[in-house]
């Protein structure tokens, strides 16, 4: 297949290499012409994916129209808050035979849209059969090392999800089909907010009990939002739900967990973000989810607590005390 990956960060580069190694003709697009030229010359992304050589079937391009014209798949791997801007550059193309696969995880701040909704909003000519997502517990650092990884290909159209599955499936990158696009996108986005909270738990110095409670109640929280939006509850027990939530809240590779940990240790958000090279999606998604939950009247106390710590100068310990001393409830409420 002929595939373009938009975004030459760690995840975009890793997926481009994976697809090229499988035998697809892959174009990796970078918005920065100097970076694109460097990647093309060096045949690796030393900044984000060191020691991973580009296969011969992988080319690099800074011209998004040239990179995206006439493709079977366009994989969108830019930061979530940049997806609209990136896709708006494709409005002049004939995309009638192209499937857009979002691998960016987040909720757009300005609209509260999931990435599939942003895609449809920017490119209204696309049918639901042309929009998909690839989500799940999949740190780039482990995928590039060919550690066993399992993810879900999701689309409202089952055949589209199966096409994505076929395109990405390798012996060490197992892809399942899931047609609950709403649930997959909500889970894959809100889990980054919970990872910030989990990191703060680590930074404060709390133990396993606190982390287990945070993950479990975080799952309940993101499930409430997903169900309100029409998701299938079974999705949250799957790879895009509990799978991605556990790995993002626990892994040393998780940028969101790391940022939360540093804040839990008393550092300022701006200082931590300046230190981290790559975009920390959870920080931006927290803003979007708080507003979406308010609009839909969905109770999300952990998300609100994370928001207050990030943007209202509340101390992490104070936020934990507020969560722990809320009115006693039944677990399934």
Buried (B, 14 or more C-beta within 10 A) or exposed (E): BEBBBBBBBBBBBBBBBBBBBBEBBBBBBBBEEEBBEBBBEEEBBEBBBEEBEBBEBBBBBBEBEEBBBEBBBBBBBBBBBBBBEBBEBBEEBEBEEBBBBBBBBBBBBEBBBBBBBBBBBBBEEBEEBBBBBBBBBBBBBBBBEEEEBBBBBBBBBEEBBBBBBEBBBBEEBBBBBBBBBBBBBBBBBBBBBBBBBBBBBBBBEBEEEBBEBBBEBBBBBBBBBBBBBEBBEEBBEBBBBBBBBBBBBBBEBBBBBBBBBBBBBEBEBEEBBEEBEEBBBBBBBBBBBBBBBEEEEBBBBBBBBBBBBBEEEBBBBEBBEBBEEEEEEEEEE
